[in-house]
Amino acid sequence: QMQLVESGGGSVQAGGSLRLSCVVSGYSDSAKCVGWFRQAPGKELGPVASIDTAGGTSYADSVKGRFTISQNNTKNTVYLQMDSLKFEDTAMYYCAAEGGPCRGRYGGSWHGITSDFGYWGQGTQVTVSS
């Protein structure tokens, strides 16, 4: 059973930065694609960024140029560096993993869908004050 645990959320002023971490354990070698999703109050869970085992990355248009997804050498921790944070980035952030290649990469952006991912973390809250 694969397990994912997020950390690094918190409160920050607009323009600030945060770095989220997602530790993948238990058959982490099976995680071929790890993605970050977020859910703002009253909104649906939506894609943020994804990374595959080859290090290929893709981003939602709303975060492109501000967020960076990366992974450590052992590929059991995925990071989401969030810079130039905006009020509208306020949300619960979740990491998710799937055993297949990253899907939803087209048009130069990531359009990942939740049903493609079988393993989820518990989420970490990010609050940006304006």
C-alpha positions in Angstrom: 0.0 0.0 0.0 1.5 3.3 -1.0 1.2 6.2 1.4 1.6 9.9 0.9 2.2 12.5 3.6 2.2 16.2 2.8 3.8 19.0 4.9 4.9 22.5 4.6 1.6 24.4 4.5 1.0 27.5 6.4 0.0 31.2 6.3 1.9 33.7 4.3 1.3 37.2 2.9 0.7 37.7 -0.8 4.0 37.8 -2.7 5.6 35.3 -0.3 6.8 31.8 -0.7 6.1 28.3 0.7 7.6 24.9 -0.1 5.3 21.9 0.2 6.7 18.3 0.6 5.1 15.0 -0.2 6.8 11.9 1.1 5.9 8.7 -0.7 6.4 5.4 1.2 5.4 1.8 0.7 6.1 0.7 -2.9 7.2 4.2 -3.8 8.9 2.7 -6.9 5.4 2.1 -8.2 4.6 5.8 -8.2 5.3 6.7 -11.9 3.5 10.0 -11.7 3.0 12.3 -8.7 0.8 15.3 -8.9 -0.3 18.2 -6.7 -4.0 19.2 -6.6 -5.7 21.9 -4.7 -9.2 22.7 -3.5 -10.2 26.2 -2.6 -13.3 26.8 -0.4 -16.5 26.2 -2.5 -14.5 25.0 -5.5 -13.7 21.6 -7.0 -10.3 19.9 -6.6 -8.2 21.0 -9.5 -4.7 20.3 -10.9 -1.6 22.2 -10.0 1.5 20.4 -11.2 2.8 16.9 -12.0 6.2 15.2 -12.2 7.1 11.8 -13.6 10.0 9.4 -12.8 12.1 10.9 -15.6 11.8 14.3 -14.1 9.3 15.6 -16.7 7.1 18.4 -15.3 3.9 20.0 -16.2 1.9 22.9 -14.7 -1.6 24.3 -14.7 -1.8 27.7 -16.4 -2.7 29.4 -13.1 0.6 28.6 -11.5 3.0 28.5 -14.5 6.1 30.6 -13.8 5.4 30.8 -10.1 5.4 27.2 -8.9 8.1 24.6 -9.4 7.7 20.9 -8.8 10.7 18.7 -8.2 11.8 15.4 -6.6 14.7 14.2 -4.6 17.3 11.8 -5.9 15.6 8.7 -4.4 12.3 9.9 -5.8 10.5 9.3 -2.6 9.9 13.0 -1.9 8.2 15.5 -4.2 8.4 19.2 -3.5 6.2 22.1 -4.6 8.0 25.4 -4.4 5.4 28.2 -4.5 6.7 31.7 -5.1 4.8 35.0 -5.7 1.8 33.6 -3.9 -1.5 35.2 -4.5 -4.7 35.3 -2.4 -6.3 33.0 -4.9 -3.7 30.3 -4.2 -5.4 29.8 -0.8 -6.5 26.2 -0.8 -6.0 22.7 0.7 -3.2 21.2 -1.3 -3.0 17.4 -1.9 -0.4 15.2 -3.4 -1.4 12.1 -5.3 0.3 9.2 -7.0 -0.5 6.8 -9.8 1.3 3.7 -11.2 1.1 4.8 -14.8 2.6 7.7 -16.8 1.4 11.2 -16.2 -1.7 11.9 -18.2 -3.5 15.2 -19.0 -0.4 16.9 -20.4 -1.5 18.8 -23.5 -1.6 22.3 -24.8 1.5 23.2 -22.9 -0.2 22.7 -19.5 -1.3 20.1 -17.1 -5.0 19.1 -17.0 -4.7 16.2 -14.6 -7.9 14.7 -13.3 -8.4 13.2 -9.9 -9.8 9.9 -11.1 -6.4 9.1 -12.7 -4.8 8.9 -9.2 -5.3 6.0 -6.8 -3.2 7.2 -3.9 -3.7 10.4 -2.0 -2.3 12.3 1.0 -4.3 13.9 3.7 -3.6 17.5 2.5 -1.9 20.5 3.8 -3.5 24.0 4.1 -2.1 27.0 2.4 -3.5 30.4 3.3 -2.4 33.6 1.5 -3.4 36.9 3.0 -3.8 39.9 0.7 
